[in-house]
Amino acid sequence: MAAVVGVAPARRAGASRVAALVAVALAGCIALAACGGSGHPPSAARAVSRYLSGVDAVERSLASPLRSVSRVTAELGVRGSHPTVAEADGLMAALRRIEILRARLADLRAPTEAARLRSLLLELVDSEATLTRQTAALVAFLPPFSSALAAISPATSRLARELADNRGTTAAAVAALDARKAAALRSFRATIDGVLARLLPLRPPPVSLAGWRAQVSSLRGMAAAAGALAAALSSGSVRTVPALLGRLEAAASATRALTVQRAQRAAIRSYDARLAGLSTLAVAAQQ
């Protein structure tokens, strides 16, 4: 019911290699120029060489921010969902640096012979910036998400204890128990409403969106069922209690539904596809 929505370990491991792709692709380009592999006339070769020298300077500057992104991504996999404020700030600084260097790369004058290479390199750096942006969003999202959900488990345990109390043996005792249970249900609903108030303003990254939506839907269902059950107990409508209890249980377990799990897997597959796209771009740039 309160599972943290993050990145699967396999994806974290793959993401930790992303930072090396730009450097590998660009280093391959520089090596090609150094070996005179362009096959073009001297003037054209010099123009390509000048362009690749500029690319090399950008590549060296990109190494540091890309290492920062890779380090935070790897640490997320090791420690789970507990990123720090410093890591969030570091990712945003890395993103700004990547965007500045991307602009420098775009400003380099590329000769005709390097036009395709320029396009591939810009696409590669753009993809890295996108993944950095998503990682920064994940680092910003997880702490408040986890903090908000922390209230659910103790509230659920308290409610379960109250609802399990059936010690009334007289009509008056049963009425008193029902009143106490109704009060517990209203308190539980207030807790759930408080959790929702903290979750709704959050902006989950794509890899966490399906889980966040499922959690919000589950909590809304729990709050509605708890309110209806409290009203039924207060009014003495005991015949509706079993059905309302069923609604409460169904809402509480909704995040474990197969459709939710499929949506979460689809989000992770999409993240994998972006990583694979980076690899493809790097290979194309080397070629």
N, C-alpha and C positions, 0 to 999 in steps of 0.2 A: 504493500500500500504506500510505502514511503521510500521506495527505492530511488537512489540518486541517479539522475540521468547524465551519463558521461560518454566517454569514448571507449570502445572495447579495447582490451590489451593489444590485440593483433594490429589494430589501426594505430595505436600509440607507437608501437615498435616501427611500423612503416613510416609514420610521420617523422620519427627521429632521423630518418635517412634523407628526408627531403632537402635539408639545407645543403647537402653535398652536391645536388644535381646541377645547380647553376654553376658552381665552381668547376665541376667536371666538364660541362659543356663548353664553357668559355676557355678553360685551359686547353682543351682540344683544338679550339679555333686558333689560339696563339701558337701552338705547336705547329699547326699546318702552315701558318704564315712564315714561321721561322725556318721551315724546311723548304720554302719556295714552292709549295705544292699548288699554287693557284693555277699555273699553266697559262697565265695571261701575259701580255706585253709588259715591259719594265715599268712604264708609267702607270698602267693599271695595277700592277703588283704593288707599286709603292703606295698607291691610294688605298689598296686593301690593307697593306701593312700598317699605314697610319691609322686606319679605322680600327684595326684589331689592337693596336697599342692603346687606343682610347678605351676600347672594351676591356682590355686587361686592367687598366686603372680602376674602372668601375667594379670589375670582378674582385679586386683586392679589397675595395671598400665594402663590398657586399658581404664579405666573409664573416665579419664580426656580428652584424645583426642577424644573419642567418644562423650562426652558432647559438645566439641567444634564444631564438625561436626553437631550435632543435633541442636545446637543454631543457627549456620549460616543458615542451611536449613530452620528453622522456621522463621528467620528474612527475608529471601528472600520472603516467603509467605506473610508476613505482609507488607513489604515496597515495594513489587514489584521488578522491575528489576534495583535496584540501589545498588549493592554490593560495598563495599569499598576495597581499596588496603589492608588495615589491615586485612580484612576478608579473602582475597585471600591468604595473607601471613600466616595467622593462619591456614587455611585449609591445606596448603602445609606442615606446621610444624606438624599438626596432622597426615597427611598421612605418613610422615617420621617416626613418633613415632609408628604408627600402624604397619608399615613394620618392624621396629626393634623388636617390641614385637611379631610379627608373627614369626620372626626368632627364638626368644627365646622359643616360644611355640613349634616350630618344633624341637628344640634341646633337649627338655625334653625327657628322656627315658621312653617310655610307655610300660608297661608289656602287654603280649598278651591279657589279659582280657580287657585292655583299648584301644586296637588297633582301634576298630570301633569308639570309642569316640574321639580319637586323630584325625582321619580322618574327622569326622564331625566338630570338633572345628577349624581345619585348614581351612576347606572349608568355614566355617562361617566367620572367620576373613578375608579370602581372598575376600569374597563377600563384606564385609564392606569396605575393602580397595578399591575395584573397585568402589563402590558407592561414596566413598570420593573423589576418583580421578575424577569421572564424575562431582561431585558437584564443585570441584575446577576448572575444565575446564569451567563449566557454569559461575562461578563467574568471571573468567578471560575473558570470551567471551562477556558477556552482556554489560559492559560499552563501549568498542569500537564499538560494533554493534549499540547500541542506539545512540552513538555520531555521527557515520557516517550517520545514517538515518535521523538525525535531520535537515539536509540541504534540504531534499526532499520536505517537505510540503511548506516552503516559496517559493522555486523555482517553484513548481507547481502552486501556487497562482499567482505569477508574470506572468507566461506564460499564464494562463487562462485569466488574464486581457488583455494582449496584443492581444491574439487571438480573444477575444470578441469585439474588437474595429473595427467597420465597418462603420466609419463615412465618408469615402471617397465618394465624389459625382462626381468627374471627373476622367478621365483616369489617369491623373498625380497624383491625390490624392490617388487613389487606388494603383498605383504603389509604391508610397511612403509608404503607409500602409503595403503592402506586403513586402517591403524591411525591414521595422521595425519588422514585424512579423518573417521574416527569421532570423534576427539578434537575436531576443528573443529566437527562437528555437535553434540556435547555442549556445547561452549562457546557455540555459537549458541543452543541451546535454553535454556541458563542465562540468556542475555541476554534472550530473549523472555519467559521466566518473570519476570524482573525488571521488564520493561515492563508485563506484565499485573498484577503486584503493585501498580504505581503507577496503572494505569488503573481497576482494579475499584472502588476506593473513591470514584472521582469520581462526581458527580451531574450529568449533562449536562442542560441545559434541553431542552424539547421539540424545538426546531429542530435540535439536535445529536444527539438520542437515536438515530436510525436509523444515523447514521454511526458513533457510538460503539459500538453493538451489533455492527455489521459489522466494525469494527476488532478488537474483542475476539474475535469468532468466528474471524476470519482468523488472529489470533495464536495462538489455541488450536490451530487446525488445523496451523499451521506448527510449533509446539512438538511436537505429537504425531508429525508426519511426520518431523521431524528426529531425535527420539528413536528411532523405529522404524528409520530408515535407519542411524543409528549402531550400533544393535544388530545389524542385518543385516551390516554391514561387519565388525564385530568377530567375528561368528560364522562368517563366510565364506559366508553365504547370498546369493551374488551374483545369483541368478536373480530375487530379489525387488527388487533395487535399482532397475531402471527404473520399476516401478510406484510405488515409494515416492518416487522423484524426481518423478514425475507428481503425486503427492499433495501434495508440498511446493510445487510450482509452482502448483497449483490453489488451495491455501490462501493463497499469497502474493498471488494476483490476485483473491481473492474480493471485496475491497472495490470492485472495478470492475464487478461483476456488474450486470446490468440491473435485477434485483429491488432491489438496494441503491440504485441511482440513483433508481428510482421511489419508494422509501420516503423518500429525502431530499427529492425534489421535493414529495411529499405534505406533508411537514413544513413546507416553505417556503410552500406554498399555504395551509396552516392559519394560518401567521403572517400572510400577506396578508389572509386573511379577518378576522382580528382587527383589522388596520388599517382595512379597509373598514368593519367594524362601528363603529369610532370615528367615522369620517366620517358614517355614517348617524345615529348618536346626536347628533352635533353639529348636523346639519341639522335633525333633529327638535326639538332644543331651541330652535334659532333660530325655527322655525315656531311 
